[in-house]
Amino acid sequence: PFTLIGGGIALLAGRHFGVLALDETTGLSLGQNARRVGGLAAFLIVVLAGSAVAVSGPIGFIGLLVPHIIRRLVGG
């Protein structure tokens, strides 16, 4: 659910991110609040990165564990 909600918010706010990608002064001259959009971007980065790690975390753990198990079974 965090991925879907965060992705939806990121898609809706993409226009604001695009304006600030030009330059902060350009964004300010076009009426963007750079601190608010930057804070929203930081929040979305944390939520989306956290949800990606939550999904792939067990897979990564198994990927780290399997070589050690195989080494014990087969040998060095």
Kinemage of the C-alpha trace (Angstrom):
@kinemage 1
@onewidth
@group {chain A} dominant
@subgroup {mainchain}
@vectorlist {calphas} color= white
{ca pro a 1} P 0.000 0.000 0.000
{ca phe a 2} L 2.874 2.412 0.682
{ca thr a 3} L 4.236 1.863 -2.799
{ca leu a 4} L 0.880 2.510 -4.431
{ca ile a 5} L 0.083 5.584 -2.366
{ca gly a 6} L 3.607 7.007 -2.636
{ca gly a 7} L 3.734 6.311 -6.368
{ca gly a 8} L 0.366 7.976 -6.886
{ca ile a 9} L 1.432 11.069 -4.971
{ca ala a 10} L 4.707 11.168 -6.909
{ca leu a 11} L 2.817 11.004 -10.213
{ca leu a 12} L 0.456 13.772 -9.143
{ca ala a 13} L 3.302 15.974 -7.885
{ca gly a 14} L 5.540 15.314 -10.904
{ca arg a 15} L 4.671 18.673 -12.433
{ca his a 16} L 5.988 20.480 -9.365
{ca phe a 17} L 9.162 18.400 -9.339
{ca gly a 18} L 9.726 19.176 -13.006
{ca val a 19} L 9.525 22.919 -12.397
{ca leu a 20} L 12.026 22.737 -9.555
{ca ala a 21} L 14.315 20.547 -11.668
{ca leu a 22} L 14.903 23.548 -13.902
{ca asp a 23} L 16.296 25.719 -11.125
{ca glu a 24} L 15.227 26.854 -7.696
{ca thr a 25} L 15.017 30.508 -8.742
{ca thr a 26} L 12.987 29.570 -11.822
{ca gly a 27} L 10.672 27.530 -9.629
{ca leu a 28} L 10.288 30.435 -7.237
{ca ser a 29} L 9.530 32.820 -10.081
{ca leu a 30} L 6.825 30.419 -11.324
{ca gly a 31} L 5.200 30.372 -7.880
{ca gln a 32} L 6.587 27.138 -6.446
{ca asn a 33} L 7.397 26.862 -2.772
{ca ala a 34} L 10.813 25.202 -2.972
{ca arg a 35} L 10.897 24.118 0.673
{ca arg a 36} L 7.477 22.491 0.539
{ca val a 37} L 8.135 20.664 -2.733
{ca gly a 38} L 11.589 19.629 -1.512
{ca gly a 39} L 10.104 18.300 1.718
{ca leu a 40} L 7.472 16.378 -0.227
{ca ala a 41} L 10.184 14.928 -2.462
{ca ala a 42} L 12.248 13.847 0.549
{ca phe a 43} L 9.193 12.237 2.151
{ca leu a 44} L 8.332 10.367 -1.041
{ca ile a 45} L 11.921 9.173 -1.426
{ca val a 46} L 11.889 7.747 2.101
{ca val a 47} L 8.481 6.082 1.668
{ca leu a 48} L 9.224 4.583 -1.750
{ca ala a 49} L 12.736 3.440 -0.843
{ca gly a 50} L 11.467 1.931 2.404
{ca ser a 51} L 8.682 0.057 0.657
{ca ala a 52} L 11.112 -1.268 -1.970
{ca val a 53} L 13.451 -2.538 0.744
{ca ala a 54} L 10.533 -4.051 2.640
{ca val a 55} L 9.533 -6.012 -0.447
{ca ser a 56} L 13.011 -7.103 -1.483
{ca gly a 57} L 14.494 -7.505 2.003
{ca pro a 58} L 13.747 -11.199 2.493
{ca ile a 59} L 14.987 -11.950 -1.029
{ca gly a 60} L 18.257 -10.176 -0.309
{ca phe a 61} L 18.659 -12.025 2.964
{ca ile a 62} L 18.182 -15.389 1.254
{ca gly a 63} L 20.647 -14.303 -1.431
{ca leu a 64} L 23.250 -13.671 1.261
{ca leu a 65} L 22.493 -16.865 3.152
{ca val a 66} L 22.462 -19.420 0.304
{ca pro a 67} L 26.204 -19.309 -0.530
{ca his a 68} L 27.108 -20.076 3.082
{ca ile a 69} L 24.689 -23.005 3.212
{ca ile a 70} L 25.998 -24.409 -0.084
{ca arg a 71} L 29.598 -24.081 1.131
{ca arg a 72} L 28.767 -26.150 4.212
{ca leu a 73} L 27.023 -28.816 2.132
{ca val a 74} L 29.486 -29.053 -0.758
{ca gly a 75} L 32.674 -27.719 0.766
{ca gly a 76} L 35.088 -24.976 -0.166
